[in-house]
Amino acid sequence: MPTFKTFEDIEAWRLARELCKEIYEVTLTGTFAKDYRLRDQINRSSGSIMDNIAEGFERGGNREFIQFLSISKASCAEVRSQLYRALDRKHINNEQFERLKNKSIIISRKISSLMSYLMDSPIKGQKFQEPDEDYLASKLETLNLEP
């Protein structure tokens, strides 16, 4: 698995962003647009998937990242459950339901794989890495201290 420099490099985040956009678009149409509670709830849940991946990554430590990925994975399940409600209320058709449900399952699996990778990784995160000499020298210079 490659090293991520930003959360935007994470495939699960990119897929979650696409899912969030698709859900938003489907909630703008027909009867879904008037079911305010479900519409707002599914939009928040789908946004939570991508937001928790981003927030966890920025924490800089694997343990915290795994915790946020767990929340993100749970939000995938929440979106799926809400999709069932949308289908039952006839806000979406079977094709839309299957497409969005399958995307959320793929994202959930990618998150699980990333969690497993992080749990097995000997690297414990960015905040646990030793800073390089150039970084230390620039910090000391900024503080007007000699190396």
C-alpha positions in Angstrom: 0.0 0.0 0.0 1.4 3.4 -0.9 2.3 6.2 1.5 -0.3 8.9 1.5 0.8 12.5 1.5 -2.7 14.0 1.8 -6.1 12.6 2.5 -7.0 13.3 -1.1 -4.6 10.6 -2.1 -6.7 8.0 -0.3 -8.9 6.0 -2.7 -11.6 5.5 -0.1 -11.9 9.2 0.4 -12.2 9.9 -3.3 -14.9 7.3 -3.7 -16.7 8.6 -0.6 -16.6 12.1 -2.2 -18.2 10.7 -5.4 -20.9 8.9 -3.3 -21.6 12.0 -1.4 -22.1 14.0 -4.6 -24.4 11.3 -6.1 -26.5 11.1 -3.0 -26.8 14.9 -2.9 -27.9 15.0 -6.5 -30.6 12.3 -6.0 -32.0 14.1 -2.9 -32.6 17.2 -5.0 -35.3 15.5 -7.2 -38.8 14.3 -6.8 -40.3 13.4 -3.5 -36.9 13.0 -1.9 -36.4 16.7 -2.0 -39.5 17.2 0.2 -38.6 14.4 2.8 -36.5 17.0 4.7 -35.4 14.8 7.6 -34.3 11.8 5.5 -32.8 14.0 2.8 -30.7 16.0 5.4 -29.8 12.8 7.4 -28.5 10.9 4.3 -26.6 13.9 3.2 -24.9 14.3 6.6 -24.1 10.6 6.8 -22.6 10.4 3.3 -20.5 13.5 4.1 -19.4 11.9 7.4 -17.8 9.1 5.4 -15.3 11.4 3.6 -15.0 13.9 6.5 -13.9 11.2 9.0 -11.3 9.8 6.6 -9.9 13.3 6.2 -10.0 14.2 9.9 -8.5 10.9 11.0 -5.6 11.2 8.5 -4.8 14.7 9.7 -4.5 13.5 13.3 -1.1 12.1 12.3 -1.2 8.9 14.3 -2.4 5.4 13.2 -4.4 4.7 16.3 -6.5 7.9 15.9 -6.7 7.3 12.1 -8.1 3.8 12.7 -10.7 5.2 15.2 -11.9 7.8 12.6 -11.9 5.1 9.9 -14.1 3.0 12.1 -16.6 6.0 12.4 -16.4 6.4 8.6 -17.2 2.7 8.1 -20.2 3.0 10.4 -21.4 6.0 8.4 -21.3 3.7 5.3 -23.7 1.4 7.0 -25.9 4.3 8.1 -26.1 5.5 4.4 -27.1 2.0 3.3 -29.8 1.8 5.9 -31.1 5.2 4.8 -31.0 4.1 1.2 -33.4 1.3 2.2 -35.8 3.9 3.7 -35.5 6.0 0.6 -36.3 2.9 -1.5 -39.3 1.9 0.7 -40.6 5.5 0.5 -40.2 5.4 -3.3 -37.8 8.3 -3.4 -35.4 6.2 -5.4 -35.9 3.3 -7.8 -34.2 -0.1 -7.6 -31.5 0.8 -10.0 -30.5 3.9 -8.0 -30.7 1.9 -4.8 -28.4 -0.9 -6.0 -25.9 1.5 -7.5 -25.6 3.6 -4.4 -25.7 0.7 -2.0 -22.9 -1.1 -3.9 -20.8 2.0 -3.9 -21.1 2.3 -0.1 -20.2 -1.4 0.2 -17.1 -0.9 -1.9 -16.1 2.1 0.2 -16.6 0.2 3.4 -14.4 -2.6 2.2 -11.7 -0.2 1.2 -11.9 1.4 4.6 -11.6 -2.1 6.2 -8.5 -2.8 4.1 -6.9 0.5 5.1 -7.7 -0.2 8.8 -6.0 -3.7 8.5 -3.0 -2.2 6.8 -2.6 0.5 9.5 -3.0 -2.1 12.3 -0.2 -4.2 10.8 2.1 -1.3 9.9 5.3 -0.8 11.9 5.0 2.9 11.2 2.7 4.5 13.8 2.0 7.7 11.9 3.4 11.0 10.9 3.5 12.5 14.4 5.7 9.7 15.6 8.4 10.0 12.9 11.7 11.6 13.7 12.1 15.0 12.0 14.9 15.3 9.5 18.0 17.4 10.2 16.9 20.2 7.8 13.6 20.5 9.6 15.3 20.8 13.0 17.9 23.3 11.7 15.1 25.5 10.3 13.2 25.3 13.5 16.2 26.3 15.6 17.0 29.1 13.2 13.4 30.4 13.4 13.7 30.4 17.2 17.1 32.2 16.9 18.9 29.2 18.5 22.1 27.7 17.3 22.1 24.0 16.3 
